[in-house]
């Protein structure tokens, strides 16, 4: 790891990153957020993780404070991760990805399994059926036709139930505002890469042998328990956690529950 576990900045290729925590720097936890969000999505996890681990968060291309670049497909985002790891001199890592971050993690893991100490796949997708892809294709076309506003409204309705929205309106509004703040074209390019990623990722998890945790919400409509089980079945050494009552952004809905599972897993596989 370059320097110490307390820094932030823009890498030479234009990736904004932040490093924090109090753990050892030789094998950090690297966290990748979901499409339309940014590295601050992980804020509910930082206090708990930072007690024992050095944590690297970064903004995907065209998100947050990272620069845009032409997006070919999901490999563009994998290359971004690889370039950041090279710049920060990270050779071994615990990799954590949620939603699109999980798909990037799968593609990276399939190509570079020897770099992984552990792999955590949260509320993500893998080897989707055409039926499972249909809703994502519809949302992509809706964004192209009508912009980000209907997508932001639909997202918070899929990600949070009515009870949560009434109890934590500030959290819901923060996520909605982040989605609306995206550059429309950058979001479309990233979402299109996510929709078509399975062609590239294929069965990458069959090549991953490190300890892995697959986690999703019981009521996640897109990253379903069935998909989570599919991932766990292809991994050689996987734990499966289906969190009761939770949806797509489980890390915001129930951070204490998610943090407990995450930290238990990471500590057991240092």
FIMARZA-670149 format. One record per residue: x negated, y negated, z negated of N, C-alpha, C in turn; residue in three letters; residue number from 0. Coordinates in Angstrom, 1 decimal, decimal comma. Example, Ala and Ser with C-alpha at 12.3 -4.5 7.8 and 13.67 -1.06 7.14 Angstrom:
BEGIN
PT   n_px   n_py   n_pz  ca_px  ca_py  ca_pz   c_px   c_py   c_pz res   n
PT  -13,2    5,7   -7,8  -12,3    4,5   -7,8  -13,2    3,3   -7,8 ALA   0
PT  -12,8    2,2   -7,1  -13,7    1,1   -7,1  -12,9    0,0   -7,9 SER   1
END
This chain:
BEGIN
PT   n_px   n_py   n_pz  ca_px  ca_py  ca_pz   c_px   c_py   c_pz res   n
PT   -0,9    1,2    0,0    0,0    0,0    0,0   -0,9   -1,2    0,0 UNK   0
PT   -0,6   -2,2    0,9   -1,3   -3,4    0,9   -1,1   -4,2   -0,4 UNK   1
PT   -2,2   -4,7   -1,0   -2,1   -5,5   -2,2   -1,3   -4,9   -3,3 UNK   2
PT   -0,3   -5,6   -3,9    0,3   -5,1   -5,1    1,8   -5,0   -4,9 UNK   3
PT    2,5   -4,5   -5,9    4,0   -4,3   -5,8    4,8   -5,5   -6,2 UNK   4
PT    4,5   -6,6   -5,5    5,2   -7,9   -5,7    4,8   -8,8   -4,6 UNK   5
PT    5,5   -8,8   -3,5    5,2   -9,6   -2,4    6,3   -9,7   -1,4 UNK   6
PT    6,3  -10,6   -0,5    7,3  -10,7    0,5    6,8  -11,5    1,7 UNK   7
PT    7,3  -11,4    2,8    6,9  -12,1    4,0    7,3  -11,6    5,3 UNK   8
PT    6,8  -12,1    6,3    7,1  -11,7    7,7    5,9  -11,0    8,3 UNK   9
PT    6,2   -9,7    8,7    5,1   -9,0    9,3    4,7   -9,5   10,7 UNK  10
PT    3,6   -9,1   11,2    3,2   -9,7   12,5    4,2   -9,4   13,6 UNK  11
PT    5,0   -8,3   13,5    6,0   -8,0   14,6    7,3   -8,7   14,3 UNK  12
PT    7,4   -9,5   13,2    8,6  -10,2   12,9    9,6   -9,6   12,0 UNK  13
PT    9,1   -8,6   11,1   10,0   -8,0   10,2    9,9   -8,6    8,8 UNK  14
PT   11,0   -9,1    8,3   11,0   -9,6    6,9   11,1   -8,5    5,9 UNK  15
PT   10,2   -8,5    4,9   10,2   -7,5    3,9   10,0   -8,1    2,5 UNK  16
PT   10,4   -7,3    1,5   10,2   -7,7    0,1    9,8   -6,5   -0,7 UNK  17
PT    8,8   -6,6   -1,5    8,3   -5,5   -2,3    8,3   -5,9   -3,8 UNK  18
PT    8,9   -5,1   -4,6    9,1   -5,4   -6,0    9,1   -4,1   -6,8 UNK  19
PT    9,1   -4,3   -8,1    9,2   -3,1   -9,0    7,9   -3,0   -9,9 UNK  20
PT    7,9   -2,0  -10,7    6,8   -1,8  -11,6    6,1   -0,5  -11,5 UNK  21
PT    6,5    0,3  -10,5    5,9    1,7  -10,3    4,7    1,7   -9,5 UNK  22
PT    4,1    2,8   -9,4    2,8    3,0   -8,6    3,0    2,6   -7,2 UNK  23
PT    2,0    2,1   -6,5    2,1    1,6   -5,1    1,7    2,7   -4,1 UNK  24
PT    1,2    3,8   -4,6    0,7    4,8   -3,6    1,8    5,5   -2,8 UNK  25
PT    2,9    5,7   -3,5    4,1    6,3   -2,8    5,3    5,5   -3,1 UNK  26
PT    5,6    4,4   -2,4    6,7    3,6   -2,7    8,0    4,1   -2,2 UNK  27
PT    9,1    3,6   -2,7   10,5    3,8   -2,1   10,8    2,8   -1,1 UNK  28
PT   11,0    3,2    0,1   11,3    2,3    1,2   12,8    2,5    1,6 UNK  29
PT   13,5    1,4    1,6   15,0    1,4    1,7   15,5    0,7    2,9 UNK  30
PT   16,3    1,3    3,7   16,8    0,7    5,0   18,4    0,5    4,9 UNK  31
PT   18,8   -0,7    5,1   20,2   -1,0    4,9   21,1   -0,6    6,1 UNK  32
PT   22,4   -0,9    6,1   23,3   -0,6    7,1   23,4   -1,7    8,1 UNK  33
PT   24,0   -1,3    9,3   24,2   -2,3   10,3   25,1   -3,5    9,9 UNK  34
PT   24,7   -4,7   10,2   25,5   -5,9    9,9   25,1   -6,4    8,5 UNK  35
PT   24,3   -5,8    7,7   23,9   -6,2    6,4   22,5   -6,6    6,4 UNK  36
PT   21,8   -6,7    5,3   20,4   -7,0    5,2   19,8   -6,3    4,0 UNK  37
PT   18,5   -6,6    3,7   17,9   -6,0    2,6   18,5   -6,2    1,2 UNK  38
PT   19,3   -7,3    1,1   19,9   -7,7   -0,2   21,1   -6,7   -0,5 UNK  39
PT   21,5   -5,9    0,5   22,5   -4,9    0,3   22,1   -4,0   -0,9 UNK  40
PT   20,8   -3,8   -1,1   20,3   -2,9   -2,2   20,2   -3,6   -3,5 UNK  41
PT   20,6   -4,8   -3,7   20,5   -5,5   -4,9   21,0   -4,7   -6,1 UNK  42
PT   22,2   -4,1   -6,0   22,7   -3,3   -7,2   21,8   -2,2   -7,6 UNK  43
PT   20,9   -1,8   -6,8   20,0   -0,7   -7,2   18,6   -1,2   -7,7 UNK  44
PT   18,3   -2,5   -7,6   16,9   -2,9   -7,8   16,5   -2,9   -9,2 UNK  45
PT   17,3   -3,3  -10,1   16,9   -3,3  -11,6   16,6   -1,9  -12,0 UNK  46
PT   17,5   -0,9  -11,7   17,3    0,4  -12,1   16,1    1,1  -11,5 UNK  47
PT   15,9    0,9  -10,1   14,8    1,5   -9,4   13,5    0,9   -9,8 UNK  48
PT   13,5   -0,5  -10,0   12,3   -1,2  -10,3   11,6   -0,8  -11,6 UNK  49
PT   12,3   -0,2  -12,5   11,7    0,2  -13,8   10,7    1,3  -13,6 UNK  50
PT   10,8    2,1  -12,5    9,9    3,3  -12,4    9,2    3,3  -11,0 UNK  51
PT    9,7    2,5  -10,1    9,2    2,7   -8,7    8,8    1,3   -8,1 UNK  52
PT    7,9    1,4   -7,2    7,6    0,2   -6,3    8,5    0,4   -5,1 UNK  53
PT    9,3   -0,7   -4,8   10,4   -0,6   -3,8   10,1   -1,6   -2,7 UNK  54
PT   10,2   -1,1   -1,5   10,0   -1,9   -0,3   11,4   -1,9    0,4 UNK  55
PT   11,9   -3,2    0,6   13,1   -3,4    1,3   12,8   -4,3    2,5 UNK  56
PT   13,5   -4,1    3,6   13,3   -4,9    4,8   14,5   -5,1    5,6 UNK  57
PT   14,5   -6,2    6,4   15,7   -6,4    7,3   15,4   -5,8    8,7 UNK  58
PT   16,4   -5,0    9,1   16,4   -4,5   10,5   16,3   -5,6   11,5 UNK  59
PT   15,7   -5,3   12,7   15,6   -6,3   13,7   16,9   -6,9   14,0 UNK  60
PT   16,9   -8,3   14,2   18,1   -9,0   14,4   19,1   -9,2   13,2 UNK  61
PT   18,6   -8,8   12,1   19,4   -8,9   10,8   18,6   -9,7    9,8 UNK  62
PT   19,4  -10,4    9,0   18,7  -11,1    7,9   17,7  -12,1    8,4 UNK  63
PT   16,4  -12,0    7,9   15,4  -12,9    8,3   14,4  -12,3    9,3 UNK  64
PT   14,7  -11,1    9,8   13,9  -10,4   10,8   14,2  -11,0   12,2 UNK  65
PT   13,2  -11,0   13,0   13,4  -11,6   14,4   14,1  -10,5   15,3 UNK  66
PT   14,7  -11,1   16,3   15,3  -10,2   17,3   14,3   -9,7   18,3 UNK  67
PT   14,5   -8,5   18,9   13,7   -8,1   20,0   14,7   -7,2   20,8 UNK  68
PT   14,4   -7,0   22,1   15,3   -6,2   22,9   15,4   -4,8   22,3 UNK  69
PT   16,7   -4,3   22,3   17,0   -3,0   21,7   17,2   -2,0   22,8 UNK  70
PT   16,4   -1,0   22,9   16,6    0,0   23,9   17,6    1,1   23,4 UNK  71
PT   17,3    1,5   22,2   18,2    2,5   21,5   17,7    2,6   20,1 UNK  72
PT   18,0    3,7   19,4   17,7    3,8   18,0   16,1    3,9   17,8 UNK  73
PT   15,4    4,3   18,8   14,0    4,3   18,7   13,3    2,9   18,5 UNK  74
PT   14,0    1,9   19,0   13,5    0,5   18,7   13,4    0,3   17,2 UNK  75
PT   14,4    0,7   16,5   14,4    0,5   15,0   13,5    1,5   14,3 UNK  76
PT   13,3    2,7   14,9   12,3    3,6   14,3   10,9    3,0   14,5 UNK  77
PT   10,6    2,4   15,6    9,3    1,8   15,9    9,1    0,6   14,9 UNK  78
PT   10,2   -0,1   14,6   10,0   -1,2   13,6    9,6   -0,7   12,3 UNK  79
PT   10,2    0,4   11,8    9,8    1,0   10,6    8,3    1,5   10,6 UNK  80
PT    8,0    2,2   11,7    6,6    2,6   11,8    5,6    1,5   11,8 UNK  81
PT    5,9    0,4   12,5    5,0   -0,7   12,5    4,9   -1,4   11,1 UNK  82
PT    6,0   -1,4   10,4    5,9   -2,0    9,0    5,1   -1,1    8,1 UNK  83
PT    5,3    0,2    8,2    4,5    1,1    7,3    3,0    1,0    7,7 UNK  84
PT    2,7    0,8    8,9    1,3    0,6    9,3    0,7   -0,7    8,8 UNK  85
PT    1,5   -1,7    8,9    1,0   -3,0    8,4    0,8   -3,0    6,9 UNK  86
PT    1,7   -2,4    6,2    1,6   -2,3    4,7    0,7   -1,2    4,2 UNK  87
PT    0,2   -0,4    5,1   -0,7    0,7    4,8   -0,1    1,7    3,9 UNK  88
PT    1,1    2,1    4,3    1,9    3,1    3,6    1,8    4,4    4,3 UNK  89
PT    1,2    5,4    3,7    1,1    6,7    4,4    2,1    7,7    3,9 UNK  90
PT    2,5    7,6    2,6    3,4    8,5    2,0    4,5    7,7    1,4 UNK  91
PT    5,8    8,1    1,5    6,9    7,3    1,0    8,1    8,2    0,7 UNK  92
PT    8,9    7,6   -0,2   10,3    8,1   -0,5   11,1    7,2    0,4 UNK  93
PT   11,8    7,8    1,4   12,6    7,1    2,3   14,1    7,2    2,0 UNK  94
PT   14,8    6,0    1,9   16,2    5,9    1,5   16,9    5,1    2,6 UNK  95
PT   17,9    5,7    3,3   18,7    5,0    4,3   20,1    5,2    4,1 UNK  96
PT   20,9    4,1    4,3   22,3    4,1    4,2   22,9    3,8    5,5 UNK  97
PT   23,9    4,5    5,9   24,7    4,3    7,2   23,7    4,2    8,3 UNK  98
PT   23,6    3,1    9,1   22,6    3,1   10,2   21,2    3,3    9,7 UNK  99
PT   20,9    2,8    8,5   19,6    3,1    7,9   19,3    4,5    7,7 UNK 100
PT   20,4    5,3    7,4   20,2    6,8    7,3   19,9    7,4    8,7 UNK 101
PT   20,5    6,9    9,8   20,2    7,4   11,1   18,8    7,1   11,5 UNK 102
PT   18,3    5,9   11,2   16,9    5,5   11,5   16,0    6,5   10,7 UNK 103
PT   16,4    6,7    9,4   15,6    7,6    8,6   15,5    9,0    9,2 UNK 104
PT   16,7    9,5    9,7   16,7   10,9   10,3   15,7   10,9   11,5 UNK 105
PT   15,8    9,9   12,4   14,9    9,9   13,5   13,5    9,8   13,2 UNK 106
PT   13,1    9,0   12,2   11,8    8,9   11,7   11,3   10,2   11,1 UNK 107
PT   12,2   10,8   10,2   11,8   12,0    9,5   11,6   13,2   10,5 UNK 108
PT   12,4   13,3   11,6   12,2   14,3   12,5   10,9   14,2   13,3 UNK 109
PT   10,4   13,0   13,5    9,2   12,8   14,2    7,9   12,7   13,3 UNK 110
PT    8,1   12,3   12,1    7,0   12,1   11,2    7,2   12,8    9,8 UNK 111
PT    7,6   14,0    9,8    8,0   14,7    8,5    6,8   14,7    7,4 UNK 112
PT    5,6   14,7    7,9    4,5   14,8    7,0    4,3   13,5    6,1 UNK 113
PT    4,9   12,4    6,5    4,8   11,2    5,8    5,8   11,1    4,6 UNK 114
PT    6,7   12,0    4,6    7,8   11,9    3,6    7,5   12,7    2,3 UNK 115
PT    7,6   12,0    1,2    7,6   12,7   -0,1    9,0   13,2   -0,4 UNK 116
PT   10,0   12,3   -0,1   11,4   12,7   -0,2   12,2   11,9    0,8 UNK 117
PT   13,4   12,4    1,1   14,3   11,7    2,0   15,7   11,6    1,4 UNK 118
PT   16,3   10,4    1,3   17,6   10,2    0,8   18,5    9,7    1,9 UNK 119
PT   19,6   10,4    2,2   20,5   10,0    3,3   21,8    9,7    2,6 UNK 120
PT   22,2    8,4    2,7   23,4    7,9    1,9   24,5    7,4    2,9 UNK 121
PT   25,7    8,0    2,8   26,8    7,5    3,6   26,5    7,3    5,0 UNK 122
PT   25,9    8,3    5,6   25,5    8,2    7,0   26,1    9,3    7,9 UNK 123
PT   25,6    9,4    9,2   26,2   10,3   10,1   25,1   11,1   10,8 UNK 124
PT   25,6   12,2   11,4   24,7   13,2   12,0   25,4   14,1   12,9 UNK 125
PT   24,9   14,3   14,1   25,5   15,3   15,0   27,0   15,2   15,0 UNK 126
PT   27,5   14,0   15,4   28,9   13,7   15,4   29,7   14,4   16,5 UNK 127
PT   30,9   14,7   16,2   31,8   15,2   17,3   32,4   14,0   18,0 UNK 128
PT   32,9   14,3   19,2   33,6   13,2   20,0   34,7   12,5   19,2 UNK 129
PT   35,4   13,3   18,4   36,5   12,8   17,5   35,9   11,9   16,5 UNK 130
PT   34,8   12,3   15,9   34,1   11,4   14,9   33,5   10,1   15,5 UNK 131
PT   33,2   10,2   16,7   32,6    9,0   17,4   33,7    8,0   17,9 UNK 132
PT   34,9    8,5   18,0   35,9    7,7   18,7   36,2    6,3   18,0 UNK 133
PT   36,3    6,3   16,7   36,5    5,1   16,0   35,3    4,1   16,1 UNK 134
PT   34,1    4,6   16,1   32,9    3,8   16,3   32,9    3,2   17,7 UNK 135
PT   33,3    3,9   18,7   33,3    3,4   20,0   34,4    2,3   20,1 UNK 136
PT   35,5    2,5   19,5   36,6    1,5   19,5   36,1    0,2   18,8 UNK 137
PT   35,4    0,3   17,7   34,9   -0,9   17,0   33,9   -1,6   17,8 UNK 138
PT   33,0   -0,9   18,5   32,1   -1,5   19,4   32,7   -2,4   20,5 UNK 139
PT   33,8   -1,8   21,1   34,5   -2,5   22,1   35,2   -3,7   21,6 UNK 140
PT   35,8   -3,5   20,4   36,5   -4,6   19,7   35,5   -5,8   19,4 UNK 141
PT   34,3   -5,5   19,0   33,3   -6,5   18,8   33,0   -7,3   20,1 UNK 142
PT   32,8   -6,5   21,1   32,5   -7,1   22,4   33,6   -8,0   22,9 UNK 143
PT   34,9   -7,6   22,6   36,0   -8,4   23,1   36,4   -9,5   22,2 UNK 144
PT   36,3   -9,3   20,9   36,9  -10,3   20,0   35,9  -10,9   19,0 UNK 145
PT   34,7  -10,4   18,9   33,7  -11,0   18,0   33,7  -10,3   16,7 UNK 146
PT   33,1  -10,9   15,7   32,8  -10,3   14,4   33,9  -10,4   13,4 UNK 147
PT   34,9  -11,3   13,5   35,9  -11,5   12,5   36,8  -10,3   12,3 UNK 148
PT   37,3   -9,7   13,4   38,1   -8,5   13,1   37,3   -7,3   12,6 UNK 149
PT   36,1   -7,2   13,0   35,2   -6,1   12,5   34,9   -6,3   11,0 UNK 150
PT   34,7   -7,5   10,6   34,4   -7,8    9,2   35,6   -7,4    8,3 UNK 151
PT   36,8   -7,8    8,8   38,1   -7,5    8,1   38,2   -6,0    8,0 UNK 152
PT   38,0   -5,3    9,1   38,2   -3,8    9,2   37,2   -3,1    8,3 UNK 153
PT   36,0   -3,7    8,2   34,9   -3,0    7,5   35,3   -3,1    6,0 UNK 154
PT   35,7   -4,2    5,5   35,9   -4,3    4,0   37,1   -3,4    3,7 UNK 155
PT   38,1   -3,2    4,6   39,2   -2,3    4,3   38,8   -0,9    4,3 UNK 156
PT   37,8   -0,5    5,2   37,4    0,9    5,2   36,4    1,2    4,0 UNK 157
PT   35,7    0,2    3,6   34,6    0,4    2,6   35,1    0,2    1,2 UNK 158
PT   36,2   -0,5    1,0   36,7   -0,7   -0,4   38,2   -0,5   -0,4 UNK 159
PT   38,7    0,2   -1,5   40,1    0,3   -1,7   40,7   -0,9   -2,3 UNK 160
PT   42,0   -0,9   -2,4   42,7   -2,1   -3,0   42,4   -2,4   -4,4 UNK 161
PT   42,2   -1,3   -5,2   41,9   -1,5   -6,6   40,5   -2,2   -6,7 UNK 162
PT   39,5   -1,8   -6,0   38,2   -2,4   -6,0   38,3   -3,9   -5,5 UNK 163
PT   39,0   -4,1   -4,5   39,1   -5,5   -3,9   39,7   -6,4   -4,9 UNK 164
PT   40,7   -6,0   -5,7   41,3   -6,8   -6,7   40,4   -7,0   -7,9 UNK 165
PT   39,6   -6,0   -8,3   38,8   -6,1   -9,4   37,5   -6,8   -9,2 UNK 166
PT   36,9   -6,7   -7,9   35,7   -7,3   -7,6   35,8   -8,1   -6,3 UNK 167
PT   36,6   -9,2   -6,3   36,7   -9,9   -5,0   35,5  -10,6   -4,6 UNK 168
PT   34,6  -11,0   -5,6   33,3  -11,6   -5,2   32,4  -10,7   -4,4 UNK 169
PT   32,4   -9,4   -4,8   31,5   -8,5   -4,1   32,0   -8,3   -2,7 UNK 170
PT   33,4   -8,1   -2,6   34,0   -7,9   -1,3   33,7   -9,1   -0,4 UNK 171
PT   33,9  -10,3   -0,9   33,7  -11,5   -0,1   32,2  -11,7    0,3 UNK 172
PT   31,3  -11,3   -0,5   29,9  -11,4   -0,2   29,5  -10,4    1,0 UNK 173
PT   30,1   -9,2    1,0   29,8   -8,3    2,1   30,5   -8,8    3,4 UNK 174
PT   31,7   -9,3    3,2   32,4   -9,9    4,4   31,6  -11,0    5,0 UNK 175
PT   31,1  -11,9    4,2   30,4  -13,1    4,7   29,1  -12,7    5,3 UNK 176
PT   28,4  -11,7    4,8   27,2  -11,2    5,5   27,5  -10,6    6,9 UNK 177
PT   28,6   -9,9    7,0   29,0   -9,4    8,3   29,3  -10,5    9,3 UNK 178
PT   30,0  -11,5    8,8   30,3  -12,6    9,7   29,1  -13,5   10,1 UNK 179
PT   28,1  -13,5    9,2   26,9  -14,3    9,5   26,0  -13,7   10,6 UNK 180
PT   26,3  -12,5   11,1   25,4  -11,9   12,1   25,4  -12,7   13,4 UNK 181
PT   24,3  -12,6   14,1   24,3  -13,0   15,5   25,2  -11,9   16,3 UNK 182
PT   26,2  -12,3   17,0   27,1  -11,4   17,6   26,4  -10,4   18,5 UNK 183
PT   25,5  -10,9   19,4   24,8  -10,0   20,4   23,9   -9,1   19,7 UNK 184
PT   23,2   -9,6   18,7   22,3   -8,7   17,9   23,0   -7,6   17,2 UNK 185
PT   24,2   -7,9   16,7   25,0   -6,9   16,1   25,5   -5,9   17,1 UNK 186
PT   26,0   -6,3   18,2   26,5   -5,4   19,3   25,3   -4,5   19,7 UNK 187
PT   24,1   -5,0   19,9   23,0   -4,1   20,3   22,7   -3,1   19,3 UNK 188
PT   22,7   -3,5   18,0   22,4   -2,6   16,9   23,5   -1,5   16,8 UNK 189
PT   24,7   -2,0   16,9   25,9   -1,0   16,7   25,9    0,0   17,9 UNK 190
PT   25,6   -0,5   19,1   25,5    0,4   20,3   24,4    1,4   20,1 UNK 191
PT   23,3    1,0   19,5   22,2    2,0   19,2   22,7    3,0   18,2 UNK 192
PT   23,5    2,6   17,3   24,0    3,5   16,3   25,0    4,5   16,9 UNK 193
PT   25,9    4,0   17,7   26,9    4,8   18,4   26,2    5,9   19,2 UNK 194
PT   25,2    5,6   19,9   24,6    6,6   20,9   23,4    7,3   20,3 UNK 195
PT   23,1    7,2   19,0   21,9    7,7   18,4   21,8    9,2   18,4 UNK 196
PT   22,9    9,9   18,4   22,9   11,4   18,2   22,1   12,0   19,4 UNK 197
PT   22,2   11,4   20,6   21,5   12,0   21,7   20,0   12,0   21,5 UNK 198
PT   19,5   11,1   20,7   18,0   11,0   20,4   17,7   11,8   19,1 UNK 199
PT   18,5   11,6   18,1   18,2   12,3   16,8   18,4   13,8   16,9 UNK 200
PT   19,5   14,2   17,6   19,8   15,6   17,8   19,8   16,4   16,5 UNK 201
PT   19,0   17,5   16,4   18,9   18,2   15,1   17,6   18,0   14,4 UNK 202
PT   17,2   16,7   14,3   16,0   16,3   13,7   15,8   16,8   12,3 UNK 203
PT   16,9   17,0   11,5   16,8   17,4   10,1   16,3   18,8   10,0 UNK 204
PT   16,4   19,6   11,0   15,9   21,0   10,9   14,4   21,0   10,9 UNK 205
PT   13,7   19,9   11,1   12,3   19,8   11,1   11,8   19,1    9,8 UNK 206
PT   12,7   18,9    8,9   12,3   18,2    7,6   12,3   19,2    6,5 UNK 207
PT   11,2   19,2    5,7   11,1   20,3    4,7   10,8   19,7    3,3 UNK 208
PT   10,7   18,3    3,2   10,6   17,7    1,9   11,9   17,8    1,1 UNK 209
PT   11,8   17,6   -0,2   13,1   17,5   -0,9   14,0   16,4   -0,4 UNK 210
PT   15,3   16,6   -0,2   16,2   15,6    0,3   17,5   15,6   -0,5 UNK 211
PT   18,0   14,4   -0,6   19,3   14,2   -1,2   20,3   13,6   -0,2 UNK 212
PT   21,4   14,3    0,0   22,5   13,8    0,9   23,6   13,4    0,0 UNK 213
PT   24,0   12,1    0,2   25,0   11,5   -0,7   26,1   10,8    0,1 UNK 214
PT   27,3   11,0   -0,2   28,4   10,2    0,4   29,6   10,1   -0,6 UNK 215
PT   30,5    9,2   -0,2   31,7    9,1   -1,0   32,8   10,1   -0,6 UNK 216
PT   33,6   10,6   -1,5   34,6   11,5   -1,2   35,6   11,0   -0,2 UNK 217
PT   35,8    9,6   -0,2   36,8    9,0    0,7   36,2    8,1    1,7 UNK 218
PT   34,9    8,4    2,1   34,3    7,7    3,2   34,9    8,2    4,5 UNK 219
PT   35,6    7,2    5,2   36,3    7,7    6,4   35,4    7,9    7,6 UNK 220
PT   34,2    7,4    7,6   33,3    7,6    8,8   32,1    8,5    8,5 UNK 221
PT   31,5    8,4    7,3   30,4    9,2    6,9   31,0   10,3    5,9 UNK 222
PT   31,8   11,2    6,5   32,6   12,0    5,7   31,9   13,1    4,9 UNK 223
PT   32,5   13,7    3,9   31,9   14,9    3,3   31,5   16,0    4,2 UNK 224
PT   32,3   16,2    5,3   32,0   17,2    6,3   30,7   16,9    7,0 UNK 225
PT   30,5   15,7    7,3   29,2   15,3    7,9   28,0   15,4    7,0 UNK 226
PT   28,3   15,1    5,7   27,2   15,2    4,7   26,8   16,7    4,5 UNK 227
PT   27,8   17,6    4,6   27,5   19,0    4,5   26,8   19,5    5,7 UNK 228
PT   27,0   18,9    6,8   26,3   19,3    8,1   24,8   18,9    7,9 UNK 229
PT   24,6   17,7    7,4   23,2   17,3    7,2   22,5   18,2    6,2 UNK 230
PT   23,1   18,5    5,1   22,5   19,4    4,0   22,2   20,7    4,6 UNK 231
PT   23,1   21,2    5,5   22,9   22,6    6,0   21,7   22,6    6,9 UNK 232
PT   21,3   21,5    7,6   20,2   21,5    8,5   18,9   21,2    7,8 UNK 233
PT   18,9   20,7    6,5   17,7   20,4    5,8   17,3   21,7    5,0 UNK 234
PT   16,0   21,9    4,9   15,4   23,1    4,2   15,6   23,0    2,7 UNK 235
PT   15,6   21,8    2,2   15,5   21,7    0,7   16,4   20,5    0,3 UNK 236
PT   17,7   20,6    0,4   18,6   19,5    0,2   19,5   19,7   -1,0 UNK 237
PT   19,8   18,6   -1,7   20,8   18,5   -2,7   22,0   17,7   -2,1 UNK 238
PT   23,2   18,1   -2,3   24,3   17,4   -1,8   25,2   16,8   -2,9 UNK 239
PT   25,5   15,5   -2,8   26,3   14,8   -3,8   27,5   14,1   -3,1 UNK 240
PT   28,7   14,6   -3,4   29,9   14,0   -2,9   30,5   13,3   -4,1 UNK 241
PT   30,5   11,9   -4,1   30,9   11,2   -5,2   32,4   10,9   -5,2 UNK 242
PT   33,1   11,3   -6,3   34,5   11,3   -6,3   35,1    9,9   -6,2 UNK 243
PT   36,1    9,7   -5,4   36,8    8,4   -5,3   36,1    7,3   -4,6 UNK 244
PT   34,9    7,5   -4,1   34,1    6,4   -3,5   34,3    6,4   -2,0 UNK 245
PT   33,9    5,3   -1,4   34,1    5,1    0,1   32,7    4,9    0,7 UNK 246
PT   32,6    4,1    1,7   31,4    4,0    2,6   30,3    3,2    1,9 UNK 247
PT   30,6    2,2    1,1   29,5    1,4    0,5   29,5    1,8   -1,0 UNK 248
PT   29,2    3,1   -1,3   29,2    3,6   -2,6   28,3    2,9   -3,5 UNK 249
PT   27,2    2,4   -2,9   26,1    1,8   -3,7   26,6    0,4   -4,3 UNK 250
PT   27,7   -0,1   -3,8   28,3   -1,3   -4,3   29,5   -1,0   -5,1 UNK 251
PT   30,2    0,0   -4,8   31,4    0,4   -5,5   31,1    0,9   -6,9 UNK 252
PT   30,1    1,7   -7,0   29,8    2,4   -8,3   28,3    2,5   -8,4 UNK 253
PT   27,6    1,3   -8,6   26,1    1,3   -8,6   25,6    2,2   -9,7 UNK 254
PT   26,2    2,2  -10,9   25,7    3,0  -12,0   25,7    4,5  -11,6 UNK 255
PT   26,7    5,0  -11,0   26,8    6,4  -10,6   25,8    6,7   -9,5 UNK 256
PT   25,7    5,8   -8,5   24,7    6,1   -7,5   23,3    6,0   -8,0 UNK 257
PT   23,0    5,0   -8,8   21,7    4,8   -9,3   21,2    6,0  -10,1 UNK 258
PT   22,1    6,6  -10,9   21,8    7,7  -11,7   21,4    8,9  -10,9 UNK 259
PT   22,2    9,2   -9,8   21,8   10,3   -8,9   20,5   10,0   -8,2 UNK 260
PT   20,4    8,8   -7,7   19,2    8,5   -7,0   17,9    8,6   -7,8 UNK 261
PT   18,0    8,0   -9,0   16,8    8,0   -9,8   16,4    9,4  -10,4 UNK 262
PT   17,4   10,1  -10,7   17,2   11,5  -11,2   16,5   12,3  -10,1 UNK 263
PT   17,0   12,1   -8,8   16,4   12,9   -7,7   14,9   12,4   -7,5 UNK 264
PT   14,7   11,1   -7,4   13,3   10,6   -7,2   12,4   11,0   -8,3 UNK 265
PT   12,8   10,9   -9,5   11,9   11,2  -10,6   11,6   12,7  -10,6 UNK 266
PT   12,5   13,5  -10,2   12,3   15,0  -10,2   11,3   15,4   -9,1 UNK 267
PT   11,1   14,5   -8,1   10,3   14,8   -6,9    9,2   13,7   -6,6 UNK 268
PT    8,6   13,2   -7,7    7,6   12,3   -7,6    6,4   12,9   -6,8 UNK 269
END
